């Protein structure tokens, strides 16, 4: 592939085309590595330049002949060009005309001596002039290209006022520095400059260095959108990112969130489903759970010494609003569960509470997707105003679980639509639902009791509350 590309770029240069900066730099690098190709190119360039030079000469054919004649014909230096040519024409005509019968015409093999002398002198002068011209142009071409190859840039043009042109800006904001068994959807080569574009890597690995100093290794199959010199979007595949202090804030977005560097080395991988795994190797990052087009949830800080791995996903449900579920793990079994949607976030410190809430959230989402946004706001508000104490948050109130005297129990308290609903379920005494609300300015308390769920179904209002918050 590289020899083919070098041949193509060489032909473009010889045709007079101005190469883009990236192609020019690549071709110069190729010539440095392949001296035979460089020598062949310079020879072709020299020949091409000589041919073009004849068409660009500022003097015409007549002027060239006249100038040459003035140098080879004695006494013509003081005469004008037109007089010298006229005198020569007259002399040649006189020598070649048969003006006397007694004087035989010269044979072709024995031309008059003055004419032979002139032709011989003219041939020598023209030959010498051609040799000098070829050597001079060839030397200039060689020196110019050697300088460009040695300096990795074209010689600077000098303005009329004596100042050099400022260097041309380098396109893009990153460069492809290395590859390993990489196969792309479109041709890519080591040294290519990269700007705002999409990279599709079928297999292998590729290293990208940003002008800010950030170094990234992309592993395929992968689809990566380069947005700016400080942000990329990973739609699929894996990244390893090393960010130096001057580039702190480098961001990797995914279908379920944004990973914002805080000075570190970290990995990000995205599955076809959009599920994103973030792992911190050094330093720390902030992960913002979010679905594309929605407000980000509360940032989650990941550190190499603490909670260092986060797995975020969306439910496999079609709905206007989709909550992002994030499970964060760390050393010694540390855990954090987070559910985020529309910029609102709920956190859980135990896996049981997280799974319990996630089950209920998905249930509401499947049953009433159009109303989920309002239900979600109510759940988050109720959770924020509940007294958690020693209990674990379920995201729908304050849930307490425990056992006493061999009996198990659980309870929840939720505030919604101006009501406070408390539900207690014990294996020995059954289910108790208490509703406290204000009616005509006065508090009203309603209590429902049932030995089990089957009995609770006889009271639709109580059963609906039980189903909504306990999901059974």
N, C-alpha and C positions, 0 to 999 in steps of 0.2 A: 504493500500500500504506500509506503513512504517513497520508494523510487518513482512510482507512478505520479504521486503528488509533486515531487521535485521536478519531473519532466514537464508537467503541466504548468507549473509556476514559471519555469525557465522560458518556455515558449511564450508565455504572456509578457514576460519582461522584454524578450527580444522583439515582440510585436509593438513595443512602445507603451504598453499598459502600465499604469501606476498601481502597484499592489497595495492592498490594505496593510496596516502596520503589523498585524499578527502574521499574515502570510510572508511579509518581507523579513520579519525576524526569524520565522521558521526556516526560510530558504537560506538566510545567512548562516544559521546554525548547521544546516545540512551541508553547506559548502565547507565549513570548518572541519566537519567530520569526514568528508569525502573529497580528498584533494583531487582525485581524477576527474570527478564531476565538475569541480571548480575550474580546473584547467581547461576542460572542454568548453565550458560556458564562456570563459574569457576569450578563447579563440573564436567562438561563434560571434561573440559580442564585437570583437575587433573587426572581423570581416564585415559584419553588418554595418558597423559605424563607418568604415571606409566607403562602402557603397553609398550610404546616405550622405556622406561628406561631399561627394561629387555633385549631388543635387543641391547642396546648400552653399556652394562656393559663391562668393559675392561678385566675382568677375565672370564675364561671359567668355565664350570660346574665342571670339575675335580679340578681346583684350589680352587673353592669355597668350595667343599666338604673337600679337604685336609686342608684348613685353619680352617674350623669348627672342624674337627677331632683333630687337634693339640690342640684345646682349651678344648675339652671334654674328651680326653683320657689321663689319668695321665701318666706323664713321656714322653709324645710325643713331648714336647716343644723343647727338644734338638735334637730330631731326624729329619731327613730330611723328606720332605713330602712323598717321595716314600717309605722310610723305614716304616713310620707309617702306610701307607696304606697296605703295605705288611704284617706287623705284625698283623694288624687288620684282614686282609683276612685269614691269617694262623690261628689265634685264633678262628675266626668264623667257619672256615672249620673244625678245630679239634673238636670244640664243637658240630658240627652238624653231624660228621661221626660216624657210628656204628663200632668202632674198637675192641670191645670185646663182645663176646656173653653173658658173665655174666653181662654185663652192659647194661641195657635196654635203648633204644633210648627215648629221652624226648618226651612226648606227645605235640601236638600243643598248648594245654591249659597251659602247664607248661614248658615254655622255660627256658634254663639256665639263672640263675640270671645275669651273666655279660652281656649277650646279651640283656636282658630286660632293664637293666640299661642304656646300650648304646643307644638303640632306644628311650627310654624316654628322655634322655639328648639331643640327636640329634633333636628330634621333638621340644623341648622347644627352643633350640638355633635357629633353622630355623624359627620358628614362631616369635620369638622376632626380629630377623634380618629383616623379612618381614615387621613387624609393624613399626620398626624404619625407614626402607627405604620409606614406603608409607607416613609416617608423614613428613619426611624430604623433599621429592619431593613435596608433597602437600603444605607445608609451603613456599617453594621457588616459586612455581607457583602462590600462593595467593599473596605473597609480590610483585612479579614482576608485576602482573596485577593490583593490587591495586595502585602501584606507577604510572603505565602508565595511569590508569583512572584518578588518582588525578592530574597528571601533563599534561594530554591531549596529551601525546606524549610517544613514546617508550623510555626506558632508553638508554642513550647514551653509545655507545661502546667505550672502552678505547684502544687507539693504543698501540703498543709495546713500544713506547718511552714515554708513560705516558700522552700524550696529547689526549683530547677528539676530536672525529670527529666533523667537522663543521656541523651545522644543514643543513638538506636537503632543497634545494630551493622549495618553494611552487609553484606548477604549476599554469599557467594562470595569469591573471592580474585583475580579478574581482571576486565577489562572489554574489550568489543569496541570499539575506538577508530576504525577506518576500514575500508572495504571498497572493492574495485575490481572491478566486474562480477561480484560474488559471487552464486552460486546455491547455496542450502542445501537439505538434505532437510527441515528444519523451519525456520519463519520466524525470522530473526535480523535485528536492527537495530542501527545505530550507537548506542552508549551502553549496550547490554545488559550486565548484570552476569553473570559466568560463575563457576560453581563446579565441583564434581566431576560431570562429564558428558562425553558424547561429541559431538564436532562432526563433521558430515559435509558437506564442501564439494564440490559437484559441479564447479564451475569458478570461475575468478577468483581473487582474493586477499583475504585478511582480516588485519588487524593486531590483535594482542591485547597489552594491557599488563597485567602482573601487579602486584599491590600492592607487591611487593618492588622494582619498578623494571625488571625484565626485560621486554624488548620482543621480540615474536615476529611474524614474517610467515609465514602459512600459505598455500601455493599448491595449488590443487586440480587434478585430483580428489584428495581427501585424506580420511583418517579419523584423527582425533586424539582421544585420551582425555586429558582434564584430570584428573589424579589428585590433586595437591595444588598449593599455590602454589609448589612447588619441583621438581615432577616431572610430566612428560607422557609419554605413550606414542604414538609415531607408527607407526601400522599401515600407512599408505600415504600417499604424497604427499611434499611438500617443505617444509622449514622453514628460515628464516633467524632466528638467535637472537642478540641482543645482551644481554650480562649485565653489569650494573654491579658494582663491587667489593663492595657490601653483600650481593649475591645470589650470590656465588661458591658453586659446588656445584650449581647448577641442572642437572637431569639429563633427558636425552631417551632413553627406551628404545625399542628396535626389536626385530623378531623375531630378530635375530642378535647383539644386544649393547646396551651402555649407553654413551652419550656423557656424560661428567661434566665440566662446565665448571670451568675453573681461572682464570677471569677473561678473557673473550674475546668475539669474534664468530665464529660458525661456522655452516655449512650442514649439514643432514642431509636426505637423500632416500631413500625406500624404494620399491622396485619391487613389483609384484604378487607376485613370487616371494619377497619378503623380503630380497633383496639390498640392502644398505645402503651408501651412500656418505657419508663424512664429510669435510668440507673446512674447514680452519681459515683464517680471514681475518686475525684478529688474536689475539695471545696464544697460549694452548695449552689443550688438552683431554686427558682420559684416556679412551681407548676400552677397554672391557672386553668382549672377545668372549664371548658366551654364548648358549645356546639357552634359551628360556623354560622355567623349572623346573629348570635345571641350575646348578651352581656356575659363577661367572665364571672365565675364564682370566686369565692374567697381563695386567695393564693395559698398553696401548700408548700412549705419550705422543706426541701430535701437536702440532707447533708451526708457526707461520706461517713461521719462518725455516728449518725443517728438513724432517722428514718431515711433510708437511701434508695428505696425502690418503690415506684408507683405504677399501678396498672389501671388504666382508665378505659371505660367502654360505654357504649350506648345500648339501650334495650332494642331487641329485634322487633320493633313495633313501628307501624306507620302512624305518626301523629304530628300535629303542628309543633308541639313542644316535646322534646326528648331530654330527660334528665341524664346527666353524666355521673356514672358511679365510679368512684376511685378507691382502690384498696392500697394502703401505704404500709409497708413493712420495714422493719429494721432489726438490728441485733437484739438478742435476748428476747425475741418474741414480741417486740413492741409493735403496736397496731394502731392504725387510724383509718376509719371508714368515712367517706365523704360522699354526699349526694348533692349535686348542684343543678340548678335549672333557672333560667331567666335572671341570672345574677344573684340568686338566693342559694344559701348553702346550709346544710345540716351536717354535723360531725358526730361520730360515734367512736367510743373508746373500746368497745368489745365487738367481736365478730358476730356474736349472737344478736345483739341489738341492731347492728348494721344489716344483717340478712333479714331480720324481722321487718324492719322499715322498708327495705328494698322490695320485699315481697308485696307489701301493702301499696307502695307507690306504683309498682307495675300493674297491680290489680286495678287500681283507679284509672290508670292510663289506658288499659285495654277496654274497660267498661264504658268510660265516658271521656274519650280523648278530647272532645271539643271543650269540655268543662274542666280539663285538668289544670289549666293555668290558674283558675280561681281556687280550685281545691288545693293546689300546691302552695299558694300564698297563705291560705288558711292553716295548713299544716305547719309551715315554717313559723308563722306568728304564734300558734299555739305552743309549739316547742320552745320558742324563745321566752314565753311568759310562764312556763311551767316551772315548778320547783323540783329540780332534779335530785338534790340531796345525794343520797347514796345509791340512787337508782340509775338505770341506764336509759338514755334517751332513745325512743323509738322513732322520733321524727313526727309523732302525732300526739305528743303529750308526754307525761311523766309515767314511765312504766316501771313497776316494781315487781320483782320475781323472788320467790323464796319458798321455804317449807317450814312447817311448824307442827310438831306432834304427829309427823307422818303424813300430814296433808300439804299438798302443794297449792300455791296461789299466785295470782298475777293481778295487777290493777293498772288502770290508766286514768288520767284526768286530762280532759281536753276542753279548751274554750273555743266555741265556734258560734257564729250568728247570734251573739248576745247571750249564749247559754254556756253553762259550765256542766260538762258531762263527766261523771265518774263511773267507771265500770270495774267491779271486782268479781273475780271468779275463783272459787275455792273448790277443791276436789271433795270436801266434806260437807259444805253448806250450800253450794250451788252458785248462781249468778245473781248479782245485785247491781242495778243500774239506777243512778241518782242524777236527776236533771234539775239544776237550779237556774231560774230565769226571772226576769222582772216583768210583771204584768200589771198595767195600770199604775205604775209607780211603786208597786209593792213586790217583794221577793216571793217567788212561788217555787215550791219544791215538789217534785214528782219522783216516786220511787217504784221501780219494777223489780220483782223477784221471781226467780224460776229455779227449779231443781237442776235443770239441764237445758241444753240448746233446743231439744225437741219441744219442751214445754214453753221456752221463750218465744218460739215461732208463733204462738197463739196471740202474742202482742206485737203486731207489725212494727210499730214505732220503735219499741225496745230492741226487737230483733235486727232492724235496719242499723241501729247504732252499734250493736254488737258486731255485726258483719263488717261494717265500715272500719272499725278500729281493731278488731281481733282477727278478721279475715277467715272466719270459720263458719 
